[in-house]
């Protein structure tokens, strides 16, 4: 059964002039216990906004306009702020993008983990909290003693491990990782991937990876949501997304991703830029960049609905929906 | 000298002194050095694209800095079109003064400017390498003004127009009145490239030029560099940690580890038949965009050691899955495994 079920989630950002920008519109997907889901898209496609909305951590200008965020059947958008504060971290934890660079430089890693433990009343006594911090560090593959060091004594990969340890402090059931390997070296990226895979199976975590890196998603996610311009373009299992993609955007994105096993092959690009929020096309949001030969008038006029063209394969494209 | 060779790097070493504390200075402890680049040699042909592949700390950027004359090598020599770059950057030296050379009769300042006109750099992050208060036109025209390659308004506009349009920002006057913040990441990187291109360089050092860009735009930028090679015969050094993009558009590949080249050869061959265990490991962790082809990863433990206290013998042996006792003693040199393909490993 789905531990996290997002239904028709829409988020607006209000500009200073009071104009509402539709950053995310009608996003739906669900995540089963112990499974992993990749949320992929280019910068500005709304993937981080979706995650922030799930945790109710949107910046002040952000408004959840509609939709449901069902965690274990309960709508997180309906509970009080106090209840939400309990759910956050204890049930759903997040590794924020760039968090490894946001550690407090003048406090030891251990004391920063202890702080999280005490704030959430996981462990009351300081000594027990310290022990738990050590365990957490060992869980992410570091010697417990390194907790007494400061962030500047850590390499990038180790800081990322520490941040993951912090996210796990309260035994969450869902872990959201926003670009967890960006800015890390390839070998360190692989180490972090292995760590996430191991944690997922050992702790039976449900994992959401938010990334622009298709390779990472192919390596470790069961399902994939491809977002474009604030909407879901395609949603299916990784096997379908990578081997039988139906949305023109997904297809082009895959062609643009270099495959080291086929060096010398040509690499396509998608001409143009993603739409700006203050200038969204009236029809399909990908239409201005779409080079699909079946493009027709309706593509530029009406946004395509998300339809299930086969079991567990959703797509928002006028043409693909009709063919299927 | 062979006319087809654009760049020759001979035993390049670049050490940076580590600052000592008061006590170390007083007790006259020997000064310690970061061995950023430690004995690197390679040639690059005209119009060739060479990938310098390695993790951060492997020395690829330092090689580029020295090639452009932005740093002075500690030891070794770099010849660009036959002239020693270090002497060139200083404006004088025997290789420049040699009879018959085109540089012999130029003034010091003019010589240095000529070096900049020959070799240019494309920086990694177009969000940080452009002045936010300058318009695109002013950014791209600046080198022309400094180098006095354009004087009249018309000449300047023509130079900027060609550079922008060749870099894919057409029509140029649609873009040149804008500020960087009005442009997308890919467009900004094109402005950076136009700024490097405007002087008509023969060599471009591109340091991770696409790592900050979205996947859908990366190919455009790489295809652009490819076009410069084809149409203008520009030689390109492409520094990256991404084997996948390197595999797609470079001719040869130099894999670097801790200041050394550990494997050097034609890109397709290095990727299909890697000989060095480090190359093999790097290759095994590159994500493949298909879940049906998930492979076992050969993950190296730990990280690149610090380049101050280098491991004895082979620098890679502490992390090497295949290391034998001899690796601790012998420092392997690059040697050919095929006529074109060299590897620094005693087991290869």
Interface residues (C-beta under 8 A of the other chain):
Chain A: X42 X43 X155 X157 X185 X186 X187 X188 X189 X190 X191 X193 X194 X212 X213 X214 X215 X216 X218 X219 X238 X239 X242 X243 X252 X253 X254 X256 X257 X258 X259 X260 X261 X263 X264 X265 X267 X268 X269 X270 X271 X273 X274
Chain B: X55 X56 X184 X185 X186 X187 X214 X215 X216 X217 X218 X219 X220 X222 X223 X241 X242 X243 X244 X245 X247 X248 X249 X267 X268 X271 X272 X281 X282 X283 X285 X286 X287 X288 X289 X290 X291 X292 X293 X294 X297 X299 X300 X303
